[in-house]
Structures are given as C-alpha cells and as structure tokens.
C-alpha cells in the first residue's frame, strides 16, 4: 500500500512539474514573423548548388509548398502549446556565454539537468537535429510528400536558430523593460523594409553534425542581443510611441544585423537540405 501511494504521489508530482515547465515557457518566444520565414525559405532554394540539377529542381518545383508549410509549427501552437519548447532555447539559463556547461548531446543534457528543466528552457537545436534526421530518412525511403513537409518544418526551426530572441530568456524584452522588441525586430522591420534588403546568402554546403551546427547558429545569434536592445533604446529616445521615426532609426541601427541573420538563415536552411539529401545517398528526386 505504501508503495502504491508513493507511485501515485510521484506521478502527480511529475505531471505537476511538466505542467509548471510548460507554463513557465516564454510567452512570446517566436520572434520571426511569417513573412520572415517565407523570405528565408525562398532565399534558401536559391542557395542550392546549380550543378546539382536534380536537387535544385526538386526544391524549385516545390517552392510554393515549402513556403506554405514553413509556418506549420506556428499554426499548431493553438492546439499544442508545448510546441513552443521546440522553437527556442534560453541559453542564458545555463550560465555565461559560450554556455559550455550545457552539453550538446541531448542524452548528456538530460542526465545533467533533467528533462523538465530542458523542456522549460527550450529544445531548439536538438529539434533541428531530429528533423534533419527525419528529412534524411524520408528522402532515403522515397517518401516524397513526407520529405517536402519535413523540409519545410526543418527550415522553420533552422530559421528560429538565427533569431537572437529565440536564444534568450529575454525573448520578448520583458526582462530589459522593452516589451515586444522581438516582434518589432523580427516582424515589423521585415514587413516595412524587406523590399530593400540587400540579401546575399552564401551557397549551401555540407554540414558535418546537424545538432552541433544548430548550437553554433544559436550562439552566433545570441551575440547580437545587446546590440539590438541598445538600438531599440536609442531609436525610442525622444519618442512617445513606436512611430515611423522610431522604426527608421531602429532599422538604421539594427537593420544590418537583421539582414545578416536572415541571409545566414537562408544559407543554413539550404545547407541542411543539401546535407540530408547527401546523407540519404543522393537519391534521384521527382520533379
């Protein structure tokens, strides 16, 4: 009887802990807007090597399908709020940059910190590793419809890894007294100025370790946080609200960072696609 009572208490405690972890997730952790994701995935197709005609043709032909499904994780949030944990990682919950105390192996990280803490602080780089493998397996097996969907969702998570506000506990600016800065940076600036972006993504290249590469992308994005926060404060100086003047000043100070992150995201999306196809044995793809 005591053993049964202990099991019930343990299960109740586990459920409570998981629920608490989900409730503690940053409430606005998805900073890139829909236009950003569609811009990135469209540019990613253009990064694929022109000499790999079969691969390039497959993604060119499916460009509209990819753009349609790249926001599926956003659309699924209402039905599955726990999906938020896959879209960010609060690196600053693990000490100081470069956060060497956080193992890049998911198994090692669970052993060190426990699953509840990892869920609460986000799983983004590991989710990229999971979907990289899913796309590889779908391509290897010739499951083309599944591959198209996996490629779009993988692109979503890879893009998230390049969003500085997906790498921090200050995901919506609440900790620095700048609420909504993630949406202003990753949404409004893109909606207002993307037609002027001088984007020049690099050519896609092979990635040796998808999860490790995803961690590097998150670290690189995280470095820009203080510069963006400062640009926001400077742009708001003398303004009573987020006016056209504010956005012009904010873009003048933070636009180069934004363009760099969007361009790097497109390069990496193409690189993850190329790597999955290569690891699948370079199958002949339908057009």
N, C-alpha and C positions, 0 to 999 in steps of 0.2 A: 504493500500500500504506500509506504514511504517513497519507494522507487517510482511508482506511478505518479504520485503527487509531485515529485521532483521533475519528472519529464514534462508534466503539464506546465509547471512554473517556468521551466527552461524554454519550452516552446512559446509560451506567452511573452517571455522576455525577448526572445529572438524576433517575434513578429513586431513587438513594440519598437525594438531597436531599428529594424528595417524601415518601419513607418517613419520614425523620427529622422532617419537618414534622408529619406525622400523629401520630407517636409523642410529639411534644412538646406536642400539644394538651392543655389542661387535662383531667384525667381525670374530673372530675365537674362539667362545665360547664353541666349542665342543671338549674338550681335549682328552677324552678317544678315542683311535683308535678302528677300527673294531675288531682287534684281542683281545683287552681288553674286549670288550662287549661279544664276543663269549666265551672267557675264563671264564668270570663271570657267564654267563648263564649256561654253562656246569657244573661248580662247584656248582651252586645253586641247580640243580637237586639232587645232592648228599647230600644236607643238609636236605632234606625232611625225616621225621621220617620213619624208616624202618618198624615199626609196623603198619603204615597206608598204607597197601599194595596197596589199590585201588588208592589212591592219588599218591603214588610214581610210580606205574606202568604207570599211565596216562602220567606223565611228562617224565619218562624214554622212553616210546614209542614215544613221540613227541619231543625228544631231538633235532633231526636234524631240524625239522620245527621251533622250538623255536630259534635255532642258526641262521637259515636263515633269520628270520623276526626281530630279535632283533635290527638290524641296519636300519629298515624301516624308522624311523624318520630322519636318516642321508640321506637316499636315496631321501626323499621327500623334502629336503631343496631347491633344484634347482627350483622346481615347486612352492613351498610355503615358501619363505624366512622368513615369520612371524613365522614359526615353531621354529626358534631359541629361541624365548622368553620362550618356554616350556622346554628348555634344560639347563637353568642356573638361578641363582638368585644372583645378585650383592649385597650381604649383606652389604658391606661396603658403600653402598649408603644410608644406614639407620642409620648412627652414628657409635658407637663403640661396639665391642664385649661385651656382647652377643646379641646386637641389640634388646633390649627389647621394643624399640619404634615401632617395626614392629609387628602389630597384626598377629597372626597365622590364624585367621578366614579371609577368602578371602573377605567376605562382609564387615567386620570391616576395613580391609586394604584399600579397595576401598573407603569407607567413609572417611578415614583419609587422603589418599594420591591421590586418583583419579585413574581411570583405565589407563590413558595414562602413568602415572609415573610407575605404576606396570608393564605394558607391557614393558616399556623401560628397567626396572631393572630386568626383568625375573620372571617367574611364576613356576619354577621347583617344589617346594614342594606341591603347590596346584594342579599341573598337576598329581603328584603321587597320591594325594587323589582322583582325578577324575577317573584315570584309575584303582585304587583299587576298586572303586565302580562299574565301567564298568565290570571288571572281575567278581565281585561278582554277578552282575545281569545276566551275560551270563551263569555262572555256575548254578545259581538258575533256569534259564529258560531252561537249557539243550541245549543251542546253542553252541555246542562243537567247531565248526570251528571258531566262533567268540571268544570263550574263549581262544583257542590256540593263536590267533592273539593278543588278549588283554593281555595275559600273557607275550608274548614276548615284546610288547611295554611297558608294565609296568616295565618289567625287565630293559629295556633301561633307563627309567627315574630314576629308583632306583639306577642303576649304576652311573648315572650322579651325583646324590646327594652325592656320595662318592669321587668324583673327586674334589680336592681342587680348581682347576682352573675353576670349574663351579659355584663357590660360591663368585666370586670376580669381581670387575670392571677391575682388572688387569689380565683379563682372558688369554691374550696372552703374558704377560710380557712387554707390551709396556710402562706401567707407571713406571716400575722399570729399564728400559733400558735393558731388557732381552728378546727381541722378539723371539717368537717361543718356549719358555720354556714349555708351555703346551703340545706341540707336542713331545718335547724331553722327558718329564716326562711320559705322558700318552700314547705315541705311540712308540717312538723309544726304550725306555728302555724295554718295554714289548716285542717288536719284537726281541730284541737282547738277553734278559736274561730270558724270561718266562719259558723256559725249565728247569731252575734251581730254580724256585720259590718253597720254602717250604710252600705251601699254606695249611692252616688248618682252614677252615671256621667252625664256630660253628653250632650246629644243629638248624634248623629253629624253631621258637617259635611264639606264637600268639602275635599280635600287638593290643593294645587297641584302638589307634587312628591313622590311617594311615597318615593323614596330619601332625599331631603333631610329629610323629616318623620321617617323612621326614625332617621336620625342624631340629630335633635333629641331623640327619645324616649330613645335610648341615653344621651345626655349628661345628660338630666334624671334618669334612673335612677341614673347614676353618682354624682351629687351626694349621694345618700343613704348611700353605703357607710360612711363614717366614723361616722355616727350609729348605724347598725345594728351595726357592730363594737363600738362603745362600749356599746351597750345589752346586747349579749351578754356582754361582760366584767363589766358591773355586775350582771347577773342571776345570773352564776355565782359572784359573790363570797360566800364563806361556805358554798358548796355543794360537795359532793364528787362529784356527778354531775348529770345533767340531769333533775332531779326535777320534780314538779308545781309546786313553789315556784319553781324556776328558770323554767319556762315561763310562769307567771303574771307574774313580774317582767319577763321578756323581752317578753311581749305588752303589758304596761303601758307599756313604754318604746318599743317598735318597732311596736306594732300600728297606730298612726295612719299610719305610713309604708307599711306593708303594705296597708292599706285604700285609701290614696291610689293606690298603684301598680296595684292590682287594678282599681280604678274607672277610672283613666286608660287602662289597657289595654283595658277593655271599650269605652270611648268611641272609642279609636283603631281597634279592630277594626271596629266599626260604620262608622266614617268611611272606612276603606279599602274596605269593601264598597260603600258608597254611591258612592265615587269611581270604582271600577271599573265599576259599573253606569252611572254618568253618562258616563264616557269611552267606554263601549261604544255610546252613542247611546240610552240609556234603553230597551232592548228590553222588550217585553211578556214577562213571565215566567210559566212554568207553575206551577200550584198543586198 
